[in-house]
Amino acid sequence: MKLLGQNRLELALLGLIAIVCAGLSILQYRWTGEVSRAERVQLRSGLNDQVLRLARAFDEEIRENCRVLLPDGAQLREAGVRQAHLSRYRAWASSHEEGLFTHIAIAAPEHGILNLYSLEREGRIASMEWPPGWEGLRASMTGRMRGGGPPPSIPPNSTLIEYPIFDSSDTPREGRREFEWMIFEVSQEYIRSKMLPRLLAEYLTSRGDAVYDVSVSWSDPRGSVVFSTRGNGSSVASGADATVGIFSLDTPAMAGGRRDRPSEGLGPTRWVLAARHREGSLDAVVSHARTRNLLTSLALISMLAGAAWALVRYTARSRRLSEMQFRFAAGVSHDLRTPLTAIRGAAFNLADGVVTEPAKVGHYANLILRNAEELTAMIENVLAFSASLHSSKEERREIFAVGDLLDHAVATMAQEIEKAGCRMELTVAPDLPGLTGDPIAIEQAFRNLIANAARHGAQGRWIGVSAARSGEGVEVRVCDRGPGIVETERERIFEPFYRGEQTRASQVRGTGLGLSLVKDAVERHRGTIAVNNSPAGGAQFTVWLPAT
């Protein structure tokens, strides 16, 4: 009952540990879910802010280059058209990269005709023909020059930028009139090779590593890709984590002879920039991070549960071992006292001359011898168990025949078998393979099994020992026809100091070490041992040892 209560307590503790760990796992799952949702929102918000700042920086850089090149009306009147433009161009070329623009042109009305001039890299102004694709600008500017028509509009599928320069002599009441126009054609090659990579490195990198794939495409849904960080040059717009329009179509107005600042909004744009995380998407990144965190947490919880389980099991095992040691001490004290009492009484009778008849003297001598042998066997088992725990010397290794070894073991145990009133039946199959190992240790193991059968199976009056080939080894069986072994005790009978309830109730003498020593010896020879109840009744121990 006490053992049953202890087992229930252990199971209750293990159940409590399992419940606590399950609760922690559920809470961890929920917490990681909440953290993941917050992280997803934060990452998406941060990415949207980054791409928006990148788009503004892109447009502002282009506007800033244009503004530096723009003279106002007063400069044109004071220095002359040619000199004002050349002065602005030299100032721009000294502080900016000239590759941003493919063309820098001036559309100037002269004698009722709209002429087009080019600002060359050599720092000169030269007349040029109107390039293909500029016809719409030319027509609208000509209409404005002649006093009618709407302001010029830029085709959305071009990289042209148009800035009007107003006559500073006009008053707001008279209305503003364009003095001339500047036209800039942005170089897509420069944007692809220099400007966008630089802005991406500034706004969309994490600790120096590019974590996003980025593409820039024309705003037209069927528009081509202008730029892509992917090796195949494909767009990432499908499933993008963030998109923003860049390269604004709005032209900053020139009012009252001065350059106005552009509005903060991006307005209509020519291109669309799309960003997508290289792991697939921000949702995938957060999901992977959540999975990693969850697995790490579960691993830690599992380790905690394993440690707690091991502690409970170790504590329970230590308690059981302590109880068995206590029972061993109590049992050995009783078992030692019984033969010692018999020896002492017989010796006292012999020494005091109480017994003088030769027959009785022989009987007392045999009594002393038999009890002395029992004491010797118990002491040898204790010493053998101690040696198995602490001895570090190498075992003997030699080839031996299992049949001869069994014959000797049976002969040695003959007196104990006879005392138990049992009939011994030894069957050894012919042509058994030789075994390699320590024959003394193996013989002692078989002697312990035979002694166990004689003590616990005496009521069956029969002990059977057989040896036969089995696979690549030899199988030895030791059987009796006693009460057998209770199923609940089979797993524990090989534990040191363990003695079953039936054994203790029958007051069978022993240390509880014999079967433990048998198992140790067999396993040291790479063998196995099993126990069950035979169909004819009684216990059956099966030992298998590998052949040489």
C-alpha positions as CSV (number, residue, x, y, z in Angstrom):
1,M,0.0,0.0,0.0
2,K,2.8,2.4,0.8
3,L,4.5,1.7,-2.5
4,L,1.2,2.1,-4.3
5,G,0.7,5.5,-2.6
6,Q,4.2,6.6,-3.6
7,N,3.6,5.6,-7.2
8,R,0.4,7.6,-7.3
9,L,2.3,10.6,-5.9
10,E,4.9,10.3,-8.6
11,L,2.2,10.0,-11.3
12,A,0.5,13.1,-9.8
13,L,3.7,15.1,-9.8
14,L,4.4,14.0,-13.4
15,G,0.9,14.9,-14.4
16,L,1.2,18.3,-12.7
17,I,4.5,18.9,-14.6
18,A,2.8,18.0,-17.9
19,I,-0.2,20.3,-17.2
20,V,2.1,23.2,-16.3
21,C,4.2,22.7,-19.4
22,A,1.1,22.4,-21.6
23,G,-0.2,25.6,-20.0
24,L,3.1,27.4,-20.7
25,S,3.1,26.1,-24.2
26,I,-0.4,27.5,-24.9
27,L,0.4,30.8,-23.3
28,Q,3.7,31.0,-25.3
29,Y,1.8,30.3,-28.5
30,R,-0.7,33.1,-27.7
31,W,2.0,35.5,-26.7
32,T,4.1,34.8,-29.8
33,G,0.9,35.4,-31.9
34,E,0.3,38.8,-30.3
35,V,3.9,39.8,-30.7
36,S,3.9,38.6,-34.3
37,R,0.8,40.7,-35.1
38,A,2.3,43.8,-33.5
39,E,5.6,43.1,-35.3
40,R,3.9,42.7,-38.6
41,V,2.1,46.0,-38.3
42,Q,5.3,47.7,-37.2
43,L,7.4,46.3,-40.0
44,R,4.8,47.2,-42.6
45,S,4.4,50.7,-41.2
46,G,8.2,51.1,-41.2
47,L,8.6,49.8,-44.7
48,N,5.8,52.2,-46.0
49,D,7.6,55.1,-44.3
50,Q,11.0,54.0,-45.9
51,V,9.7,53.7,-49.4
52,L,7.8,57.0,-49.1
53,R,11.0,58.8,-47.9
54,L,12.9,57.2,-50.8
55,A,10.3,58.4,-53.3
56,R,10.4,61.9,-52.0
57,A,14.2,61.9,-52.0
58,F,14.2,60.7,-55.6
59,D,11.9,63.4,-56.8
60,E,13.6,66.1,-54.7
61,E,17.0,65.2,-56.1
62,I,15.7,65.5,-59.7
63,R,13.9,68.8,-58.9
64,E,17.0,70.1,-57.1
65,N,19.1,69.5,-60.2
66,C,16.5,71.2,-62.4
67,R,16.3,74.2,-60.1
68,V,20.1,74.8,-60.1
69,L,19.9,74.9,-63.9
70,L,17.0,77.3,-64.1
71,P,17.7,81.1,-64.4
72,D,14.9,83.5,-63.5
73,G,13.5,86.2,-65.7
74,A,15.7,89.0,-64.1
75,Q,18.9,87.1,-64.8
76,L,17.9,86.5,-68.4
77,R,17.2,90.3,-68.9
78,E,20.4,91.4,-67.0
79,A,22.9,88.9,-68.3
80,G,21.3,87.9,-71.6
81,V,19.7,84.5,-72.4
82,R,22.9,82.8,-73.5
83,Q,25.1,84.0,-70.6
84,A,22.5,83.4,-67.9
85,H,22.1,79.8,-69.1
86,L,25.8,79.1,-69.4
87,S,26.4,80.6,-65.9
88,R,23.8,78.3,-64.4
89,Y,25.1,75.3,-66.3
90,R,28.7,75.8,-65.1
91,A,27.5,76.1,-61.5
92,W,25.4,72.9,-61.9
93,A,28.2,70.9,-63.6
94,S,30.7,71.9,-60.9
95,S,28.6,70.3,-58.1
96,H,26.4,67.6,-59.8
97,E,26.8,64.6,-62.0
98,E,26.2,65.4,-65.6
99,G,24.9,61.9,-66.5
100,L,21.5,62.5,-64.9
101,F,20.1,64.2,-68.1
102,T,20.2,62.9,-71.6
103,H,19.2,66.3,-72.9
104,I,19.0,69.8,-71.4
105,A,17.2,72.0,-73.9
106,I,15.9,75.6,-74.1
107,A,12.7,76.4,-76.0
108,A,12.9,80.1,-76.8
109,P,10.4,82.2,-78.9
110,E,12.3,84.3,-81.5
111,H,10.5,86.5,-84.1
112,G,7.3,84.4,-83.8
113,I,9.1,81.1,-84.1
114,L,9.8,78.6,-81.2
115,N,13.4,77.6,-81.6
116,L,15.1,74.8,-79.6
117,Y,18.6,75.0,-78.2
118,S,20.8,72.4,-76.4
119,L,23.1,73.0,-73.4
120,E,26.1,70.9,-74.4
121,R,28.5,69.3,-71.9
122,E,31.3,71.4,-73.3
123,G,29.6,74.5,-71.8
124,R,28.1,75.9,-75.0
125,I,24.6,76.4,-76.4
126,A,23.8,74.9,-79.8
127,S,20.7,74.9,-82.0
128,M,19.0,71.5,-82.2
129,E,16.1,69.8,-84.0
130,W,13.0,68.8,-82.1
131,P,13.5,65.1,-81.2
132,P,10.8,62.5,-81.9
133,G,8.3,62.4,-79.0
134,W,8.6,66.1,-78.3
135,E,6.0,67.2,-80.8
136,G,3.2,67.5,-78.2
137,L,5.4,69.9,-76.1
138,R,6.3,71.9,-79.2
139,A,2.7,72.3,-80.2
140,S,1.5,73.4,-76.8
141,M,4.4,75.7,-76.2
142,T,3.8,77.3,-79.6
143,G,0.2,77.9,-78.7
144,R,1.2,79.5,-75.4
145,M,3.7,81.7,-77.3
146,R,1.0,83.0,-79.5
147,G,-1.2,83.8,-76.5
148,G,-3.6,80.8,-76.3
149,G,-4.0,77.2,-75.3
150,P,-3.4,75.4,-72.0
151,P,0.0,75.0,-70.3
152,P,2.2,72.3,-71.8
153,S,1.6,68.8,-70.4
154,I,4.2,66.0,-70.2
155,P,3.3,62.6,-71.7
156,P,3.2,60.0,-68.8
157,N,5.2,57.5,-70.8
158,S,8.3,59.8,-71.1
159,T,11.1,61.0,-68.8
160,L,10.7,64.6,-69.9
161,I,10.5,67.5,-67.4
162,E,9.3,70.9,-68.5
163,Y,9.9,74.1,-66.5
164,P,8.5,77.5,-67.7
165,I,10.5,80.7,-67.1
166,F,8.2,83.7,-66.7
167,D,8.8,87.3,-67.7
168,S,9.6,89.2,-64.5
169,S,8.3,92.4,-65.9
170,D,4.7,91.1,-66.0
171,T,2.4,92.1,-63.1
172,P,-0.1,89.7,-61.5
173,R,-3.0,91.8,-62.8
174,E,-1.8,91.6,-66.4
175,G,-1.3,87.8,-66.0
176,R,1.9,85.9,-66.4
177,R,3.5,85.2,-69.7
178,E,6.2,82.5,-70.4
179,F,9.5,84.0,-71.4
180,E,10.9,80.6,-72.4
181,W,10.9,77.0,-71.4
182,M,13.6,74.6,-70.2
183,I,13.2,70.9,-71.1
184,F,15.1,68.1,-69.3
185,E,15.1,64.5,-70.4
186,V,16.1,62.2,-67.5
187,S,18.5,59.3,-68.4
188,Q,17.0,55.9,-67.5
189,E,20.5,54.4,-67.6
190,Y,21.8,56.8,-65.0
191,I,18.7,56.1,-62.8
192,R,19.2,52.3,-63.1
193,S,23.0,52.2,-62.6
194,K,23.6,54.9,-60.0
195,M,20.7,56.9,-58.5
196,L,18.4,54.1,-57.5
197,P,21.1,51.7,-56.1
198,R,22.4,54.6,-54.0
199,L,18.9,55.5,-52.6
200,L,18.1,51.8,-51.9
201,A,21.3,51.5,-50.0
202,E,20.4,54.6,-47.9
203,Y,16.7,53.8,-47.3
204,L,16.1,50.1,-47.7
205,T,19.0,48.2,-46.2
206,S,19.3,46.6,-42.7
207,R,22.7,46.6,-41.2
208,G,24.3,46.9,-44.6
209,D,22.4,43.9,-46.0
210,A,19.7,44.2,-48.7
211,V,16.7,42.5,-47.3
212,Y,14.2,43.6,-49.9
213,D,13.8,43.0,-53.7
214,V,12.8,46.2,-55.4
215,S,11.5,47.0,-58.8
216,V,10.5,50.2,-60.6
217,S,8.0,50.0,-63.4
218,W,6.0,52.4,-65.5
219,S,2.7,53.4,-63.9
220,D,0.8,51.9,-66.8
221,P,-0.4,48.4,-65.7
222,R,1.3,46.9,-68.8
223,G,4.3,49.2,-68.5
224,S,7.8,47.7,-68.7
225,V,10.2,47.3,-65.8
226,V,12.7,50.2,-65.5
227,F,14.8,48.8,-62.7
228,S,14.9,45.5,-60.7
229,T,17.2,44.1,-58.0
230,R,16.3,40.6,-59.1
231,G,18.8,38.7,-61.3
232,N,16.2,38.1,-64.0
233,G,15.0,41.8,-64.0
234,S,11.4,40.9,-63.2
235,S,8.9,43.0,-61.3
236,V,8.1,42.4,-57.6
237,A,4.8,44.3,-57.8
238,S,2.7,41.1,-57.5
239,G,2.5,40.4,-53.8
240,A,4.6,43.4,-52.9
241,D,4.8,44.4,-49.2
242,A,4.8,48.2,-50.1
243,T,4.4,50.3,-53.2
244,V,4.8,54.0,-53.9
245,G,4.7,56.3,-56.9
246,I,8.0,58.0,-57.9
247,F,9.1,60.4,-60.6
248,S,6.4,63.0,-60.2
249,L,4.6,64.5,-63.3
250,D,4.0,67.8,-61.4
251,T,6.2,70.7,-62.4
252,P,6.9,73.3,-59.7
253,A,5.4,76.6,-60.9
254,M,7.4,79.7,-61.3
255,A,5.5,82.7,-59.9
256,G,6.5,86.3,-59.9
257,G,10.0,85.6,-61.3
258,R,10.9,83.2,-58.4
259,R,11.1,79.5,-58.1
260,D,8.4,78.0,-55.8
261,R,9.1,75.0,-53.6
262,P,7.4,71.8,-54.7
263,S,4.5,70.6,-52.7
264,E,5.0,67.9,-50.1
265,G,2.6,65.4,-51.8
266,L,4.0,63.3,-54.6
267,G,1.0,63.8,-56.9
268,P,0.7,61.9,-60.2
269,T,3.8,59.8,-61.0
270,R,5.3,58.1,-64.0
271,W,6.7,55.1,-62.2
272,V,5.7,52.8,-59.4
273,L,8.3,51.4,-56.9
274,A,7.5,48.1,-55.3
275,A,9.4,46.4,-52.4
276,R,9.0,42.8,-51.3
277,H,11.0,41.0,-48.6
278,R,13.5,38.4,-50.0
279,E,12.1,35.7,-47.8
280,G,8.8,36.0,-49.6
281,S,6.9,38.7,-47.8
282,L,6.7,40.5,-44.5
283,D,4.0,38.0,-43.4
284,A,6.4,35.1,-44.2
285,V,9.3,36.8,-42.3
286,V,7.1,37.3,-39.3
287,S,5.7,33.8,-39.5
288,H,9.2,32.3,-39.8
289,A,10.4,34.4,-36.8
290,R,7.3,33.3,-34.8
291,T,8.0,29.7,-35.7
292,R,11.6,30.0,-34.6
293,N,10.7,31.7,-31.4
294,L,7.9,29.2,-30.7
295,L,10.2,26.2,-31.4
296,T,12.9,27.7,-29.2
297,S,10.4,28.3,-26.4
298,L,9.0,24.7,-26.8
299,A,12.5,23.3,-26.7
300,L,13.2,25.2,-23.5
301,I,9.9,24.1,-22.0
302,S,10.6,20.5,-23.0
303,M,14.0,20.7,-21.4
304,L,12.4,22.1,-18.3
305,A,9.8,19.3,-18.3
306,G,12.5,16.7,-19.0
307,A,14.6,18.0,-16.1
308,A,11.6,18.0,-13.8
309,W,10.6,14.5,-14.9
310,A,14.2,13.3,-14.5
311,L,14.3,14.8,-11.0
312,V,11.0,13.2,-10.0
313,R,12.1,9.8,-11.4
314,Y,15.6,10.1,-9.9
315,T,14.1,11.1,-6.5
316,A,11.7,8.2,-6.7
317,R,14.4,5.8,-7.7
318,S,16.7,7.0,-5.0
319,R,13.8,6.5,-2.5
320,R,13.2,3.0,-3.8
321,L,16.9,2.2,-3.6
322,S,17.0,3.5,-0.1
323,E,14.0,1.4,0.9
324,M,15.6,-1.7,-0.8
325,Q,18.9,-1.0,1.0
326,F,17.0,-0.8,4.3
327,R,15.2,-4.0,3.6
328,F,18.5,-5.6,2.5
329,A,20.1,-4.6,5.8
330,A,17.2,-5.9,7.7
331,G,17.0,-9.1,5.7
332,V,20.7,-9.8,5.7
333,S,20.8,-9.2,9.5
334,H,18.1,-11.8,9.9
335,D,19.6,-14.1,7.3
336,L,23.1,-13.9,8.9
337,R,21.7,-14.3,12.4
338,T,19.9,-17.6,11.5
339,P,22.9,-19.6,10.2
340,L,25.2,-18.0,12.8
341,T,22.8,-19.1,15.5
342,A,22.8,-22.6,14.1
343,I,26.6,-22.7,13.8
344,R,27.0,-21.3,17.3
345,G,24.6,-23.7,18.9
346,A,26.1,-26.7,17.1
347,A,29.6,-25.6,18.0
348,F,28.6,-25.1,21.7
349,N,27.2,-28.6,21.9
350,L,30.3,-30.0,20.4
351,A,32.7,-28.0,22.5
352,D,31.0,-28.7,25.8
353,G,30.7,-32.5,25.0
354,V,27.0,-32.4,25.0
355,V,27.1,-34.5,21.8
356,T,29.6,-37.4,21.9
357,E,28.1,-40.0,19.7
358,P,29.8,-40.3,16.3
359,A,26.6,-40.1,14.3
360,K,25.4,-37.0,16.1
361,V,28.8,-35.4,15.9
362,G,28.7,-35.9,12.1
363,H,25.2,-34.5,12.0
364,Y,26.3,-31.3,13.9
365,A,29.4,-31.0,11.7
366,N,27.3,-31.1,8.5
367,L,24.9,-28.6,10.1
368,I,27.9,-26.2,10.7
369,L,29.2,-26.8,7.2
370,R,25.8,-26.2,5.5
371,N,25.2,-23.0,7.4
372,A,28.8,-21.8,6.8
373,E,28.3,-22.4,3.0
374,E,25.1,-20.3,3.1
375,L,27.0,-17.5,4.9
376,T,29.7,-17.8,2.3
377,A,27.3,-17.6,-0.6
378,M,25.6,-14.5,0.8
379,I,29.0,-12.8,1.5
380,E,30.2,-13.7,-2.0
381,N,27.1,-12.1,-3.6
382,V,27.6,-8.9,-1.6
383,L,31.3,-8.8,-2.5
384,A,30.5,-9.5,-6.2
385,F,27.9,-6.7,-6.3
386,S,30.4,-4.3,-4.8
387,A,33.0,-5.4,-7.3
388,S,30.6,-4.9,-10.2
389,L,30.1,-1.3,-9.1
390,H,33.7,-0.3,-8.3
391,S,36.1,-2.7,-10.0
392,S,38.0,-1.4,-13.0
393,K,40.2,-4.4,-13.8
394,E,39.8,-6.2,-17.1
395,E,37.8,-9.4,-17.2
396,R,39.2,-12.7,-18.3
397,R,38.7,-13.4,-22.0
398,E,39.0,-17.0,-23.1
399,I,37.0,-19.5,-25.2
400,F,34.9,-22.0,-23.3
401,A,32.3,-24.6,-23.9
402,V,28.9,-23.8,-22.4
403,G,28.1,-27.5,-22.0
404,D,31.1,-28.1,-19.7
405,L,30.4,-25.0,-17.8
406,L,26.8,-26.0,-17.1
407,D,27.9,-29.5,-16.0
408,H,30.2,-28.0,-13.5
409,A,27.6,-25.5,-12.3
410,V,25.0,-28.2,-11.8
411,A,27.5,-30.4,-10.0
412,T,28.5,-27.5,-7.7
413,M,24.9,-26.8,-6.8
414,A,24.0,-30.5,-6.3
415,Q,23.8,-30.3,-2.5
416,E,21.5,-27.3,-2.6
417,I,19.3,-28.9,-5.2
418,E,19.1,-32.1,-3.1
419,K,18.3,-30.0,0.0
420,A,15.4,-28.3,-1.9
421,G,14.1,-31.8,-2.8
422,C,14.2,-31.0,-6.6
423,R,15.1,-33.3,-9.5
424,M,17.6,-31.7,-11.9
425,E,17.2,-32.2,-15.7
426,L,20.1,-30.9,-17.8
427,T,19.8,-31.0,-21.6
428,V,22.7,-29.7,-23.7
429,A,22.4,-29.8,-27.5
430,P,25.4,-31.2,-29.4
431,D,27.8,-29.1,-31.5
432,L,27.2,-25.9,-29.7
433,P,29.5,-23.0,-30.7
434,G,32.2,-21.9,-28.3
435,L,31.7,-18.7,-26.2
436,T,34.3,-16.0,-25.5
437,G,34.5,-14.3,-22.1
438,D,35.0,-14.9,-18.4
439,P,33.9,-18.5,-17.7
440,I,34.0,-17.9,-14.0
441,A,31.6,-15.0,-14.2
442,I,29.2,-16.8,-16.5
443,E,29.3,-20.0,-14.4
444,Q,28.5,-17.9,-11.3
445,A,25.6,-16.4,-13.1
446,F,24.2,-19.9,-14.0
447,R,24.8,-21.0,-10.4
448,N,22.8,-18.0,-9.2
449,L,19.9,-18.9,-11.5
450,I,19.9,-22.5,-10.3
451,A,20.0,-21.4,-6.7
452,N,17.1,-19.0,-7.4
453,A,15.1,-21.9,-8.9
454,A,15.9,-24.2,-5.9
455,R,14.8,-21.5,-3.3
456,H,11.7,-20.2,-5.0
457,G,10.5,-23.2,-7.1
458,A,11.1,-26.0,-4.6
459,Q,7.5,-26.9,-4.4
460,G,7.5,-28.0,-8.0
461,R,10.3,-30.5,-7.2
462,W,11.9,-30.0,-10.6
463,I,14.6,-27.8,-12.1
464,G,15.3,-27.8,-15.8
465,V,18.5,-26.4,-17.5
466,S,18.9,-26.6,-21.3
467,A,21.3,-25.1,-23.8
468,A,20.7,-24.9,-27.6
469,R,21.9,-22.9,-30.6
470,S,19.9,-19.7,-31.3
471,G,20.9,-17.5,-34.2
472,E,24.5,-16.6,-33.9
473,G,24.8,-17.6,-30.3
474,V,23.7,-20.0,-27.5
475,E,20.4,-19.8,-25.6
476,V,20.4,-21.2,-22.0
477,R,17.1,-21.7,-20.2
478,V,16.7,-22.3,-16.4
479,C,13.1,-23.3,-15.5
480,D,11.3,-24.4,-12.4
481,R,7.7,-25.5,-11.5
482,G,7.2,-23.2,-8.6
483,P,4.6,-20.4,-8.3
484,G,6.2,-18.3,-11.0
485,I,6.7,-14.5,-10.9
486,V,4.0,-12.0,-10.5
487,E,3.7,-9.9,-13.7
488,T,4.0,-6.6,-11.9
489,E,7.4,-7.6,-10.4
490,R,9.1,-8.9,-13.6
491,E,10.6,-5.6,-14.6
492,R,12.0,-5.1,-11.1
493,I,13.4,-8.5,-10.2
494,F,16.8,-7.6,-11.7
495,E,17.1,-4.4,-9.6
496,P,19.7,-4.6,-6.8
497,F,18.3,-5.5,-3.4
498,Y,14.8,-6.1,-4.8
499,R,12.8,-9.0,-3.2
500,G,9.2,-9.6,-4.2
501,E,6.3,-9.5,-1.9
502,Q,5.8,-13.3,-2.2
503,T,9.5,-13.9,-1.4
504,R,9.3,-11.8,1.7
505,A,6.0,-13.3,2.8
506,S,7.5,-16.8,2.4
507,Q,10.6,-15.7,4.4
508,V,12.9,-17.1,1.8
509,R,16.4,-16.2,2.8
510,G,18.5,-14.1,0.3
511,T,20.2,-10.8,-0.3
512,G,18.2,-9.7,-3.4
513,L,21.5,-9.4,-5.4
514,G,21.7,-12.7,-7.2
515,L,19.6,-11.8,-10.3
516,S,21.1,-8.3,-10.4
517,L,24.6,-10.0,-10.7
518,V,23.3,-12.4,-13.3
519,K,22.0,-9.5,-15.5
520,D,25.3,-7.6,-15.0
521,A,27.4,-10.6,-16.0
522,V,25.3,-11.4,-19.1
523,E,25.2,-7.9,-20.4
524,R,29.0,-7.5,-19.9
525,H,29.3,-10.4,-22.4
526,R,27.0,-8.6,-24.9
527,G,24.2,-11.0,-24.1
528,T,20.5,-10.7,-23.0
529,I,18.4,-12.1,-20.2
530,A,14.6,-12.3,-20.1
531,V,12.1,-13.8,-17.7
532,N,8.5,-15.1,-18.0
533,N,6.3,-17.8,-16.7
534,S,6.4,-21.1,-18.6
535,P,3.2,-22.7,-19.9
536,A,3.7,-25.7,-17.6
537,G,3.9,-23.3,-14.6
538,G,6.9,-21.8,-12.8
539,A,9.5,-19.2,-13.8
540,Q,11.7,-19.4,-16.9
541,F,14.9,-17.4,-17.3
542,T,16.3,-17.3,-20.8
543,V,19.9,-16.2,-21.3
544,W,21.3,-15.6,-24.8
545,L,25.1,-15.2,-25.3
546,P,26.8,-14.5,-28.6
547,A,29.1,-17.1,-30.1
548,T,32.8,-16.6,-30.6
